[in-house]
């Protein structure tokens, strides 16, 4: 009876399509796995699709969903992919190839991240800035970033960027193994790059309440990374299901389970990015600067919006991945690539304040050379200062400004003696290491 039905469908196809189309579809029925052939026959027999020609069938989403449900229930992943590959050829669908795009994007982004990091180190050396924990964490982030790039290039060579059904079993299995490695690198790199930014806040802002909030944010950041690592890698047993599960009929359930953990983690990280964007603004707005200067400093600390934007794109890709019935190919690949971009942008954001410091230093040097004469260079008085208070004490010989480290430089027609003294802001405590002078980042031009 099944054979008669099979012949009947073939005859119907010959009547519905031209000879070339009928031959193509007949080839699919002949060469495709039996489970896929049964699905095609059953779906084509339905009332909704009777009378449609090949072009209509190829573009019919309802048909694709119907046969997809059947393939998921009756076929293995390998059988399903073989059938999809044959169907794509019959329908004239061009294969996807994003390999060059992914390779160029990843190499370009990591190149920018390394350049920004090198400029940060240059600022430390040239300006004799003290080394802090935020610098160490930035180094660790870059250390994680380099192997991530190397592994990503290997994955692209194996087939990342191509439709999965064109890959061999070895290519798919090996790619999933590397996916586990980059997932670990991603978690630790993301935690360290956010921690480096938060420790930078602790170095430059002395307010006690603000520092407590930043420390709580640091704890949340570390706990979020640890929780994600435990849920993904210790709740999945055996671990080999990550790279072998795709071959089983329940492979889509494995992928969905991972995504159910990844999506909330990405959402919480997006919230953390927004929170870290707001944190410094609460302190900068109270600075005693002119509005133009204040907006300039706020703009420097607002570069974190780029990290927030990339994190939002990654969340979008994960949502598309979660809603898609195809949980194995392009949507998942985009999520991996955007995860890498998020890390590179994070490193660049962490280095921005130091780069601005370095740029202002060299701009000041260039300006001094153009002015030429010492009198022209000292035509105006400016003060490099931290967030601590500068006091003015009247004396018989005239007012004297007291600032930290003898940074005050004044021009007077008569020789005067300048003394240095710092009065600590009541908001700061002894443990604050405000060694990076914010004042030098926005001094008057």
RODOMAR-995611 format. One record per atom (N, C-alpha, C, O, CB): x, y, z. Coordinates in steps of 0.001 Angstrom, whole numbers, plus 500000, padded with zeros to 6 digits. Glycine has a CB too. Layout:
XYZ...
***
This chain:
500834498798500000500000500000500000500877501262500000500597502239499304499052500000501228501956501204500814502852502352500883503501502608499534503680503754499120503922502137501952503861501490498836504492501630497519503537502266496520503934503102495708504961500267496999502264501857496591501257502435495693501107503929495951500997504733495026499898501727495869501106504278497248500971505693497611502183506487497118502056507617496648500815505850499145503345505873497236504582506505496779504500506805495276504820507908494833505801505596497085504070505809494510503939505964493056502893507017492719503061507792491777503569504621492397501804507042493499500739508017493268501259509446493432500943510330492635499568507767494230502060509656494479502605510995494712503537511399493583503514512543493129503347511052496055504364510451493126505262510749492016504488511125490765504868512043490037506165509559491731503398510409490522502572510721489358501942512086489479501871512837488506501496509677489175501488512405490667500885513720490890501912514825490677501606515869490100500293513811492307503141514583491152504194515576490978504477515833489503504704516971489092505467515126491683504461514759488708504714514899487268503631515724486595503897516427485619504805513524486605502442515644487099501348516413486527501413517873486957501035518771486205500012515809486930501896518097488176501885519452488724503046520299488224502905521508488039501916519396490228504197519663488004505396520418487675505885520071486282505458519076485697506490520155488698506763520874485763507367520551484487508306519360484655508556518909485773508118521769483914508823518857483537509601517619483600510850517771484455511194516866485215509990517175482203511532518910484339512762519099485111512470519135486595513186518528487391513470520382484690511415519849486970511049519935488379510659518585488911511048518212490017509918520921488586509876517829488117509442516505488563510639515596488762510692514819489715508466515883487556511597515697487857512788514871487977513560515214489248514087514321489911513684515044486749513632516520489601514347516944490792513675516421492044514331515885492938514442518456490843512341516583492103511612516117493279511641514604493372511733514043494463510171516610493245511564513947492226511662512490492245513026512059492762513150511048493454511413511910490844514059512844492415515400512538492906515468512673494419516125511880495093516432513455492250514782513688494949514742513859496400514084512663497053514578512145498055513999515144496779512953512216496480512240511074497049513067509796496956512964508920497815510901510880496341513877509694495927514673508477495737515901508452496632516205507422497233515100508350494284516621509583496733517903509626497435517791510009498904518702509728499682518812510586496750516696510641499296516559511112500670516372509942501630515937508868501213515381512086500787516696510132502913516436509095503913514955508745503941514107509589503651516903509553505307514645507494504293513259507026504252512350507853505155511215508155504789513188505562504655512853508220506341512022509000507255511658510345506635510535510822506800512744509211508595512605510959505919512348512242505275511391512085504102510536512940503874513655512873504805511538510981503352510626510706502237509201510533502732508260511051502131511070509455501472509045509807503827507714509623504413507110510958504827505922511205504621507785508681505623507939511816505411507452513131505828507001513949504621505953514594504663508542513888506604507787513924503549507443514683502350506135514192501754505286514991501359508563514586501315505974512871501689504746512300501125503541512672501974502497513051501443504860510772501013503682512565503292502559512863504188502153514330504109500966514652504060502919512502505629503138515209504099502826516639504070502254517039502722501310517827502665504075517471504379502811516507501624502320516823500289500902516316500068500175516839499223503243516237499244500510515296500829499156514751500683498116515621501371496917515448501153499094513340501247498565516550502193497632517390502934496879518348502040497367518761500988498359518160503991495671518696502482494805519580501690495426520957501463495202521577500424493459519739502376496215521438502444496753522794502366497760522973501240497998524096500795497395523159503670498357521873500772499446522004499811499151521349498462499979521416497553500694521412500387498007520730498323497629520114497047497377521222496021496696522204496318496359519205497212497923521063494823497702522018493752498735523115493664498701523910492725496380522624493907499668523188494626500711524212494578501877523722493733502231522543493764501191524576496001502474524651492970503617524252492154504901524314492989504888524693494160503737525157490900505999523933492351507261523817493083507711525159493655508173525222494794508347523254492172507581526219492883508014527531493344507239527959494575507806528527495509507853528564492239505936527684494576505115528041495727505487527205496950505565527713498068503632527861495397505716525906496713506080525022497815507402525461498443507538525475499666506179523566497327508361525815497614509686526198498117509635527457498984510467527629499875510642526420496950508661528339498728508563529589499476507498529552500562507295530541501265508275530721498535506819528424500704505718528307501658506263528014503058506783526926503304504729527199501218506145528976503973506647528789505332505849527742506094506399527007506914506618530104506086504554527677505822503732526667506497504175525263506101504198524349506925502240526868506161504526525108504824505020523811504362506345523471505048506560522340505484505194523812502823507226524465505136508521524242505783508347523874507251509032522986507759509402525488505658507421524564507935507180524254509345506594522864509521506970522130510435506249525285509962505665522509508633505010521200508736506004520066508521506034519101509284503868521093507721506806520188507489507773519120507222508907519144508247509502518109508546508343519254505796509202520330508781510219520424509829509798519704511092510605519012511712510516521872510144508531519860511484508017519149512660508087517643512459508437516897513373506570519571512957507753517212511261507777515779510959509206515241510997509452514165511542507145515508509581510146515987510420511546515557510414512106515480511828512857514562512156512394516510509568511740516440512657512210516438514042511726515211514793512446514649515618511750517698514760510500514802514500509913513661515207510419512319514687510550511371515462508408513708515095510702512222513401510977510909512804512427510677512388512832509527512217510112510727511617513220511737512220514571511580511668515644511998512672515388512774513592514715512401510385516840511470512473517992511943513227518438513283512650517971513703511592519153510903513192519348513944513359519830515231512872520561515084511540520399515921510652520749515876513905521359514038511392522094513811510149521136513572508989521338514104507898523048512621510299520095512775509215519105512517508171518367513800507797518109514065506623518104511444508631518036514583508809517345515847508551518211516784507719517730517401506768516956516525509871519477516890508073520369517796507345520612517327505912520720518148505002521701517923508078520697516028505711520853515513504344519642515873503486519780516243502321521052513983504362518457515759504080517237516094503337517169517595503047516781518002501952515987515649504126517548518418504031517535519868503823518492520254502698518174521114501876517915520607505126519657519623502662520637519912501614520066519581500237520242520352499294521936519121501857519377518426500112518759518051498838517640519018498470517526519435497317518214516618498907516825519369499444515701520279499186516195521652498755515612522279497870514817520411500434517274522116499384517830523420499018518294523429497572518126524424496867518993523786499942518879522317497128519328522219495735518149522233494780518201522890493741520154520949495525517073521507495122515882521457494271515235522833494163514793523235493086514870520439494819515181523552495283514524524861495298515438525986494822515022527143494757514029525170496691516669525649494493517584526673493987518021527665495039518297528821494719516948527407492862518090527238496294518493528121497388520017528165497469520668527127497589517884527648498740520577529365497404522032529517497478522508529232498897521886529691499854522463530941497038523584528493499051524104528204500392524628529463501067525146530362500405525214527155500320524491529520502376524993530654503153526499530519503352527005529433503633524271530747504521527201531626503204528644531622503455529045532968504051529242533946503331529445531335502141529162533002505378529571534212506090530995534108506628531389534902507482528612534493507233531764533150506147533094532911506706534017534114506560534681534508507519533723531710506040534061534699505371534942535854505159534522537026506040535362537732506598534932536276503677533213537223506158532704538312506995533088538104508455533564539033509108531179538422506865532886536886508976533214536597510371534716536724510627535138537245511660532735535193510748535514536242509675536967536295509854537453537745509853538244538131510715537680535490508744536995538536508908537425539936508831536964540721510050537723541518510602536889540590507555535722540499510470535178541228511609535942540899512887536294541800513648533695540909511784536200539621513126536867539215514366538302539721514422538746540204515464536850537696514502539034539617513315540428540071513294540496541587513450541355542097514170541122539637511983539601542307512786539586543771512887539290544222514308539957545116514829538552544364511929538291543606514938537907544012516287539007543729517301539270544553518177536633543304516702539647542577517191540717542272518152541926543165517900542655543491518837541127540782518063542150543564516653543248544488516350543013545832517037543934546397517628543392544685514820541792546343516963541456547589517655541619547434519164542150548326519827540019548019517321541166546307519707541275546076521150542736546063521595543074546641522628540596544750521533543596545414520829545023545351521169545665546734521055546506547094521878545756544346520250545277547507520045545807548871519895545404549728521092546232550450521648545299549517518579544138549649521485543672550411522643544433549988523898544818550827524712542152550217522845544646548689524046545379548189525212546824548686525201547354549071526244545348546651525246547462548680524035548838549168523922548922550651524278549879551083524922549376548934522499547931551427523865547902552849524205547708553049525702548249553992526279546791553562523431546946552176526325546773552258527786548112552027528489548472552769529404545721551218528276548842551007528065550148550734528656551108551890528384551906552255529247550727549416528105551030552463527186551866553617526849551581554785527785552503555461528242551636554042525390550309555018528067549935556089528993550527555842530376550981556774531040548406556212529088550520554590530803551089554249532108552580554585532160553071555115533157550872552757532414553287554273531086554738554471531057555090555948530875555889556500531631555368553636529929554496556574529878554844557959529538554461558920530657555222559832530979554155558377528237553296558723531246552794559639532268553138559189533679552752559837534652551303559785532138553870558072533793554282557540535108553089557315536024553141557630537213555273558494535784552024556775535472550835556482536265551041555186537037551580554227536485549583556386535366550630555134538287550818553921539090549976552764538568548881552963538042550470554194540551550498551568538720549808550351538281548783549952539333549072549967540529550817549190538030547587549595538883546539549209539814545902547887539442546239547276538428545488550278539879544975547456540284544293546190540040543474546242538761543317545228538082543397545835541217542947547425538424542189547553537178543078547288535964542621546728534967541561548950537077544343547688536047545274547416534949545561545921534825545616545380533721546586548187535157545741545268535956545994543823535944544825543067535328545025542145534537546255543311537365543613543454535686542428542777535156542268543028533658541794542158532928541171543243535902542659544204533203542615544470531760543593543572531016543282543069529936542931545949531470544771543371531590545748542454530988545165541046530903545296540374529880547066542442531805544521540604531984543910539267532000542839539160530917542726538128530256543297538962533389542056540220530734541013540213529702541615540018528316541092539248527510540208541519529745542711540715528042543370540580526741543966539186526584543953538619525492544465541648526576544486538639527676545035537281527634543948536279527240544210535348526479545648536899529003542733536464527755541612535598527369541185535854525923540733534941525232540418535816528315541332537091525476540849537474524150541656536828523025541090536446522001540888538981524004542942536705523199543806536165522137543477534710521812543276534397520638545274536277522546543410533795522801543023532418522452541605532319521908541314531447521089543153531524523664540716533210522359539355533251521814539424533503520311538741532833519536538501534352522519540246534467519896540387534778518472540941533582517702540439533246516629541300535997518279541969532944518243542592531808517553541589530678517364541479530109516278543818531302518336540860530356518428539878529266518347538748529627517393538251528770516663539309528943519742538339530901517399537280531333516492537713531168515038536907530782514191536898532794516770538979531459514743539475531272513373539474529797512986539171529452511844540893531851513230539813528927513935539775527481513669538342527034513399538098526232512498540368526685514862537393527555514184535988527202513989535486527676512629534705526985511976535128527802515104535934528849512205535543529347510879536091528430509792535403528140508814536049530797510664537327527977509966537920527043509002537141525731508961536998525119507902539391526770509354536640525304510119535874524055510192534474524183509592533843523178509265535763523604511633533989525421509447532672525581508840531773526590509502530634526764509069531992524299508828532244527275510555531438528332511151531219529423510112532176529945509541532118528907512428529964529764509871529618530705508814528951530036507634528418530709506751530841531429508351528977528694507614528303527930506563527046527283507120526901527134508333529243526857505971526134526898506229524973526121506651525453524785507208526316524127506626523978525907505468524887524403508329525369523217509037525211521942508219526004521013508367524637523069510348524191521886507352523934520655506612524951520386505508524927519327504882522563520706506018525847521347505270526924521106504308528197520586504983529187520314504304527235522388503544528180520446506303529362520031507050529329518538507344528264517925507422529473520820508351530512517970507504530615516553507859530406516376509358530417517347510115531988515977507434530217515134509777530045514847511198531264515308511997531124515855513091529802513346511416532450515085511451533680515486512148533729517004512330534069517489513410534926515004511369533393517748511285533423519205511374532460519715512441532803520604513220533082519825510021531267519157512472530260519609513434530677519268514855530617520119515742528898518982513122531100518029515078531492517596516421532672518404516941532669518826518098531840516108516420533674518624516110534851519392516528534488520844516812535006521443517754535943519326515455533605521405516006533167522786516232532470522927517571532690523907518283532235523244515113531630521959517925530948522004519218531935521862520375531727522458521432529889520902519297532994521093520197534018520980521241534705522326521463534931522741522599535061519902520866535031522995520367535643524315520489534656525329521075535056526278521749536146524796519120533373525118520812532360526012521366532410526010522893532239527057523516530961525604520880532640524855523497532738524767524951533919525591525450533815526278526466532878523301525399535035525522524740536234526259525149535995527766525084536329528487526025537433525875524260535418528248523978535208529694523863534123530177524825534125531343525220534832530064522423533206529301525201532197529683526190532865529957527535532512530914528225531122528575526335533831529114527904534581529328529146535392530621529062535386531424529996535516528126529432536084530819527948536869532039527758535980533275527811536358534292528393537622531989526423534800533189527205533877534324527181533453534717528589533468535898528937532646533994526338533076533732529399532588534018530751533668534713531575533408535746532193532137532719531451534869534157531587535939534723532403536412536069531863536716536971532643537107533755532475536480536216530551536908537492529972535891538590530258536265539722530563537118537352528457534611538259530160533569539257530409533585539712531864533438540901532148532188538692530050533764538770532781533819539114534205535019540019534488534886541014535201533897537834535072536177539686533941537380540470534231537340541862533603537810542821534217538607539728533741536793541995532401536771543314531764535803544243532492536076545437532619536378543192530277534681543717532969533755544544533753534371544891535104534212546007535597532402543815533952535079543926535701535729544180536988536808545248536855536982546062537762536336542887537545537530545259535747538578546268535550537982547674535510538566548615536045539357545988534252536821547812534875536153549119534819535688549532536211535821550696536592534951549080533840535143548586536971534643548890538314535783549248539265535635550158540080533854547701538869536908548554539177538059548895540019538641550250539627539199550953540469539140547807539916538515550614538371538931551955537950538071553013538634538578554049539063538838552100536412536772552751538734535888553673539453536342553835540904536326554941541445534427553172539404536747552729541531537188552789542926538452553627543083538660554234544133537432551383543463539284553669542074540542554414542162540337555920542048541125556685542605541494553950541082539315556360541350539207557795541062538074558492541797538059559721541861539026557997539598537130557751542350536009558377543051536105558064544543536070556895544926534648557888542473536226559097545400536440558861546830535174558748547676535258558364548842537267559949547373534020559066547132532798559077547936532536557699548551532508556693547842531596559514547077532345557660549870532192556386550585530979555597550118531077554397549862532085556637552074529845556259550007528619555563549593528766555010548177528355553888547883527402556513549670529354555814547321529556555368545943530459554145545902530204553207545146530153556495545091531508554152546707532443553025546722531776551747547219532081550658546734533650553353547597530880551875548171530141550698548653529278550122547531529214548906547349529257551068549878528616551005546784527777550555545667528628549855544609528228548822544072527019551750545038529794550412544311530679549804543312531155548433543773531218547497542976531887550714543034531489548309545053531940547013545578530823545972545514531073544806545209532434547164547028529598546394545800528456545473545672528268545052544210527943543899543925527156546136546210528474545994543298528378545674541868529457544683541457529215543793540642528490546950541022530643544842542022531730543894541750531354542480542191531579541512541465533018544339542460530785542375543376530372541061543890529313540445542981529370539257542664529829541185545337528347541264542564527296540772541667527894540286540353527482539254539823526253541873541398528862541026539830529512540653538570530197539288538685530049538442537804530537541726538161530940539079539763531635537799539952530645536655540162530818535574539599532595537885541148529614536888540964528628535838541225527870535461539956527543534293539750527645536288542307527590536446539109526883536182537853527710535269536952527175534339536348526563537502537124529001535531536863529866534685536045529989533278536595529951532307535840531234535301535933530136533161537915530260531837538538528975531040538369529014529846538073530606531970540032527832531702538559526542531011538433526337530476537022525878529349536840525391531955538805526679531286536024526526530835534634527415529632534354526985528667533724526859531974533655528653529695534824529597528591534599529085527294535230529144526233534608530986528945535174528587527382536456528101526186537153526867525615536470526772524405536265527783526512538616525918526486536118524669526009535517524905525329534171524263524328533855523695527168535343525820525872533388526050525312532054526865524035532107526519523047531460526749526325531172527949524049532878528916522954532782528759521871533849529258520760533675530292523511532862528074522180534944527926521165535978526522520575536020526302519541536651528270521750537321525577521221535357524219520682535298524020519802534071522999519124533958523199521817535294524977519803533158524873518999531941525735517748532086526963517830532124525304519821530693525091516607532166525816515333532325525269514326531324524053514216531163525686514782533788526150513587530646527601513807530616527968515039529809527176515513528994528308512590530041529160515556530033529581516770529337529694516549527832529569517492527050530914517254529889529926515315527434530086514997526007528816515257525206528850515288523976530500513544525840527694515445525901526441515710525182526532517023524412525799517228523444525250515750526162527446517930524847527623519196524144528061518982522699527603519686521798528641520059524871528941518018522478529448517810521113528924516545520444529137516347519248530943517762521137528245515691521198527677514485520605526151514537520518525541513793519749528101513273521405525550515409521302524088515447521366523418515850520073522257515514519841523663516377522431524148516576519219523527517035517970523116515865517075522232516015516233524489517953517211523747514705517250523446513556516400522170512831516829521641511997516093524611512589516413521685513156518024520530512442518551519238513180518201519249514354517830520653512269520073518151512469518329516849513049517982516477514184518930515686515055518567515762511971518008517038514185520147516725515222521128517760516352521118517856517117522078516639514609522522518525516453520042519583517468520000519024518874520189519645519711520843520341517388518678517851519131519617517265520466519740516919520783521188516927521947521588516015520584518867516610519740521985516317519958523399517578520372524155517524521208525058515714518689524024518716519780523777519986520150524395520303521609524098520673522362524998521125519238523896520159522011522834520443523387522438519498524364523121519911525443523546520343523535520925518234523986523224517258524847523893517598525003525363517468526093525919515843524283523738518039523907526006518409523967527415519563524917527661519545525685528623518767522593527917520569524870526798521705525785526923521249527224526728521667528119527463522806525431525904520400527441525747519930528796525460519077529348526594519070530555526834519138528815524162518359528477527290517541528915528419518396529458529556517909530230530382516681527767528923519663529063529607520594529604530598521316530822530038521518531808530746521612528532531029521703530753528771522476531826528146521676533113528022522214534198528244522957531391526778520411533012527675519595534212527461519402535021528743519601536235528708518237533822526896519022534410529885518941535200531125520286535803531524520342536925532025518420534331532261521367535057531301522702535577531617523006536815530772523537537803531279523781534491531383522668536757529487522900537902528605522042539095529025522501540237528987522602537524527144520795538831529424519922539907529872520439540582531131520399541807531239518533539378530113520928539786532091521477540351533326522753541140533045523004542162533684521759539238534346523553540675532099524762541414531737524427542734531056525130543728531242525644540569530824523361542747530272522919543999529659522480544987530736522805546172530668521766543743528663521742544496531727521351545342532863522585545869533586522632547038533969520454544555533846523588545003533774524820545412534453525554546486533655526113547414534238525738544200534675525558546369532335526198547385531490525522548744531652526188549773531764526163546955530015524198548733531664523453549990531835523738550590533208523926551799533343521930549754531660523767549732534219524038550182535588525443550796535688525625551837536319523896549000536582526425550150535068527797550661535096527934551946534287528848552733534530528764549608534561527052552162533348527041553406532580526522554558533434526982555693533309526179553251531314525565554256534298524956555281535150525849555639536333525900556798536744523599554806535654526555554648536884527323554837538121528226556077538113528079556919538998528167553619538371529149556228537160530043557393537232529330558717536999529782559758537477531149557246536225528227558685536274527508559933535995526970560554537273526854561776537367526362559682535016526639559721538264526134560246539540527194561058540269526856561942541056525655559102540433528465560778540025529554561510540665530025562687539819530352563749540349530718560578540940530058562498538528530593563529537641529706564760537581530200565874537408530776562972536254528403564570537723527486565701537611527680566708538746527329567880538603526048565204537601528239566255539872528431567136541021529768567870540989530053568660541890528326566341542293530584567628539983531880568294539899531709569798539707530796570257539022532708567705538752532612570552540331532558572007540209533220572492538941534241573179538990533209572660541402532646572139537804533190572533536512532138573293535718530940573178535977533679571302535724532604574065534754531671574697533834530914573625533066531400572508532890532408575649532865529726573977532615528856572994531972529540572336530781529417571126530587527555573653531524530269573129529972530925572559528795531958571517529198532034570443528602531587573661527965532761571846530222533762570899530704533102569670531314533545568540531108534680571566531729532048569909532060531358568800532723530788567828531698530899566612531857530236569328533630530184568362530654529633567495529611530740566735528893530540565592528481528820568317528603531901567357528740533019566673528100533502565486528906533787564424528352534157567632527882533596565667530229534034564567531094532986563466531128533317562281531079534316565074532520531718563861531212530638562873531201530658562090529892530431560881529877529264563560531399530931562795528791531012562110527503532108561066527474531944560003526876531236563106526399533250561372528134534346560405528165533923559126528887534226558022528434535580561017528849533225559279530005532797558103530757531575557434530135531204556329530529532495558488532190530954558093529173529768557518528531530112556634527343529210556128526675528841558618528083531404556436527062531765555542525960531303554119526239531249553285525335533278555566525723530968553847527504530428552533527844529130552221527132528680551076527120530215552437529319528523553248526533527282553016525793527532552107524595526619551413524147526671554352525329528756552100524071529078551195522963529031549745523429528541548872522713530467551523522378529545549493524633529481548143525189528037547736525425527658546591525176530279548057526498527230548678525908525812548400526136525103548086524824524274547178524766525136549590526829525429548836523771524797548611522466525141547233521915524270546535521396525227549694521471526411546839522025526821545519521532526146544419522338525709543413521777528355545362521599526058544607523656525381543613524495523913543484524105523353542389524135525502543988525982523286544612523735521884544575523317521724543803522011520766543047521848521334545998523158522663543994521077522614543241519814522763541751520090522069540932519488523723543720518841523664541401520997523868539982521330522595539385521933522215538262521598525055539817522317521943540129522814520685539644523394519653539424522299518921538435522317520146540639524446519594540355521338518655540208520219518932538927519443518004538189519110518742541423519279520208538659519153520559537447518406520191536191519192519765535192518612522058537438518073520357536244520507519996535087521332518487534878521361518014533741521383520526535263522757517728535983521362516266535870521327515821535257520006514957534381519982515602537254521529516415535720518903516102535139517588516462533664517574515722532837517042516854535884516459517602533344518163518049531949518250517057531107519039516762529971518666519439531868518898516540531671520140515603530925520988514268530705520293513642529659520468515383531660522306513825531686519504512518531575518849512573530762517563511549530274517085511974532952518549513760530619517013513891529916515743513723528420515929514149527858516938515240530214515104513100527779514951513010526324514965514326525697514520514580524523514785511865525850514065515146526469513854516460525993513432517479526441514475518013527547514397516834526530512004517747525570515455518597525923516578520054525519516360520784525324517332518072525281517834520481525392515140521820524853514925522713525697514044523927525490514046521716523514514341522168526643513287523007527246512251523226528745512415523858529181513378522402526989510918522709529527511486523106530924511356522837531730512622523695532507513041522385531555510193521674531568513240521362532348514435522362532082515558522810533010516232519949532036514912522707530810515755523692530456516778525062531021516430525787531477517315523776528934516941525423530995515155526722531514514729526832533010514998527873533486515450526948531230513242525770533745514725525780535184514976525943535478516462526637536422516837524495535828514451525306534672517307525433534860518751526880534677519195527362535418520051524520533879519503527579533695518618528988533459518952529841534651518530530672535123519306529500532168518273529644535132517323530445536246516804530207537514517618531155538233517931530116536501515323528949537795517965528655538993518744529167538884520176529454539900520809527164539254518751529282537670520689529908537485522004531366537934521955531859538582522878529813536003522456532044537581520873533442537980520710533552539495520559534431540116521157534067537275519490532672540086519771532694541540519587532456542250520916533072543279521193531632541972518553531565541701521736531282542297523045532549542374523895532779543378524569530199541487523782533364541333523871534600541323524655535589542366524145536203543078524939535240539934524619535746542459522833536700543423522273536278544858522575537115545697522908536833543225520755534995545137522462534499546480522781534688546764524267535008547891524645533004546623522388534492545752525114534707545922526547536137546327526863536360547206527695534364544645527280537107545700526211538515546061526414538764547497525966539465548244526649539445545091525646538201547890524831538390549252524327537790550283525279538397551323525536537763549397522935536607549996525797535959550913526739536797551054528008536946552156528536534536550418527090537345549940528496538161549974529709539424550815529530539951551349530506538540548560530121539910550937528309541153551672528038540924553136527672541883553906527622541908550995526923539692553538527418539417554876526909539896556007527821540514556944527315537956555021526682539646555980529149540102557097529988541612557311529920542073558452529882539693556859531429542382556230529903543835556356529834544271556924528484545210557717528408544500554994530076543584556511527431543933557024526102543650558520526027544442559279525469543147556272524999542534558936526582542220560366526587543274561136527381543698562222526984540811560614527181543686560561528497544744561165529299546015561337528467546651562390528509545032560309530544546377560309527719547578560345526884547446561367525762548386562112525483547857558963526298546288561405525122546050562353524028546146563786524529546760564636523885544673562107523387545526564056525697545588565413526247547022565805526586547414566962526437544704565524527496547797564829527043549201565103527369549967565556526130550675566563526170549869563854527976549829564824525042550560565176523825549994566435523172550740567203522564550522564017522835548702566651523289548126567893522771548686569089523521548959570134522931546592567869522878548854568927524824549428570000525625550875570274525225551305571426525163549348569652527111551623569199524952553014569366524522553083570107523189553913570998523009553710567996524404552211569736522264552186570394520954551826571866521102552394572729520433551185569694520013550874572137521989550453573515522204551592574349522782551781575503522397549239573563523133552341573768523697553464574486524292554531574816523248555111575902523262554077573664525425554781573877522353555777574124521311555338575247520387556156576052519941556031572853520503554032575299520100553526576344519210553595577709519879553889578709519225552085576039518787553330577753521157553358579038521850554775579582521950554999580792521923552752578903523243555718578671522064557125579080521994557712579615523274558540578942523889557280580096520964557329580770523691557949581449524809557330580988526123556152580635526183557816582961524655558140580999527163557665580585528480556543581478528979555599581003529609558807580588529476556644582769528700555606583675529164554271583376528526553226583493529167555995585099528888554301582985527242553061582639526567552485581344527125551269581191527233553291582513525062553378580404527482552880579130528008552209579317529355551287578578529700554017578120528131552672580317530131552126580503531470551186581700531541551041582319532595553252580673532472550551582024530425549675583191530397548435583010531245547823583984531683549275583500528987548074581785531470546914581510532315547289580478533368548151579628533148545714581016531469546637580567534494546890579628535589545900578498535495544701578722535328546797580322536970546398577281535603545469576155535657545959575196536730547132575190537104545350575437534266545058574417537193545342573510538298544957572103537901543832571857537467544595573937539577545894571177538047545566569754537941545189569289539336545959569466540280546769568908537350544053568717539470543641568294540804542799567043540722542231566703539684542870569405541513542742566379541845541854565231541964540531565743542482540258566942542414542447564126542902539715564858542992538417565274543506538521565855544912537507566210545513537455564100543503539755565955545448539912566508546783539883568037546750540130568648545710541217566015547411539576568647547903539359570085547970540679570841547918541656570416548534538596570448549237540723571950547197541864572866547192541460574091547996540431574706547718542296573257545724542268574452548996541927575569549869542744576797549509543841576683548962542151575195551336542217577948549809542913579220549598543021579913550943542001580245551548542167580126548551544247580141551426544468580775552725545016582185552519546069582355551905545440579933553595544322583181553019544846584552552899546047584746553829546017584309554980543738585594553229547062585375553352548250585681554164548660587119553881548195587716552910549434584686553855549509587669554702549952589050554436550625589209553084550579590287552492550902589504555516551245588157552593551938588276551306551028587994550129551475588017548982553118587339551261549751587727550393548839587447549299548299586037549394548811585233550173549527587656547966547270585718548614546676584377548663547631583323548122548371583553547165545369584345547871547591582163548763548368581022548308547426579857548065546590579536548909549466580643549333547563579235546922546772578046546603547546576824547045548751576723546814546439577972545083546852575893547684547479574661548142546893573512547347545678573313547326547275574449549673547751572768546701547223571614545967548183570448546109549320570594546558546999571956544470547691569294545714548409568035545925549625567926545009549532568119543797547475566845545693550773567611545624551961567283544843552629568455544149553451568259543254551609566287543837552277569701544560552909570836543915552571570969542458553407571375541651554364570746544063551317570621542109550928570656540703550550572056540242550434572320539045549775569714540464550358572958541220549957574317540864551111575045540183552235575065540684549494575092542114550815575629539055551825576402538336551261577787538079550264577906537367552239575705536999551844578818538615551339580165538446552370581082537817553562580777537789550898580721539770551900582190537322552789583173536694552641584494537435551533585021537532552467583347535170553684585014537935553617586262538687554815587126538313555873586619537941553582585992540221554634588416538415555728589319538062556774589362539180557936589694538944555186590737537780556337589017540420557280589019541534557413587631542070556427586896542121556841589980542639558622587235542483558810585877542985557993585656544240557988586497545139560288585602543263557305584537544306556537584147545492556849582707545813557331581958544964555010584346545276556576582331547023556795580953547461555460580244547552554550580703548241557533580905548823555346579129546858554103578349546843554275577109547704555227576349547530553705577954545394553354576912548626553388575720549481552304574773549061551302575181548473553231576086550965552493573527549355551517572505548955550905571872550177551600571512551127552167571430548072549599571742550141548871571140551243547554570637550698546935571302549868548655572147552413547117569486551143545859568916550672544927568735551841545301568176552872546087567577549950543720569208551677542691568911552677541773567884552095541242568072551001541903570182553102541577566820552791540816565691552266539333565955552348538828566390553383541160564416553017538645565697551279537188565786551232536592564884552290537042563754552478536652565410549836535590565377552974534957564602554041534318563344553538534031562447554330533934565425554743534081563238552232533439562043551700534429560914551516534017559757551429532760562350550385535733561205551453536716560169551150537208559516552413537018560058553502537886560744550371537838558361552296538444557701553433539889557383553103540343557583551976537669556425553814540602556886554096542018556638553932542332555558552936543449555504552420542612556288555222541375554689552647541650553558551770541519553904550297541846553081549442540729552427552098541048555108549982540852555484548578542192555733547902543006556506548407539961556736548467542425555095546780543667555262546035543398556116544802543436555626543673544266553885545635543124557405545031542783558288543914544067558800543269544304560007543211541894559476544389544899557865542781546194558240542255546125558693540810547056559345540337547145557096542380545058558375540090544928558837538709544180560157538728542982560189539009544193557782537814544879561248538430544303562571538577543258562825537512543575562971536331545385563632538517542004562877537944540942563186536995541122564582536423540783564839535267539572563061537660541658565484537239541815566844536760542652566937535508542386567767534638542418567685537819543670566087535407544525566133534231543843565610533002544369565747531898545771565361534469542676565009533165541934564517532009541077565620531396540668565524530239541058563327532406540806566661532171539933567697531615540501569107531837539741570073531884538540567594532240541805569230531970542351570550532257542106571496531077541941571080529930543858570454532569542092572757531411541730573769530419542749573813529302543946573602529497541607575145531070542233574091528148543093574174526965543523575620526740544253575906525791542362573622525710
***
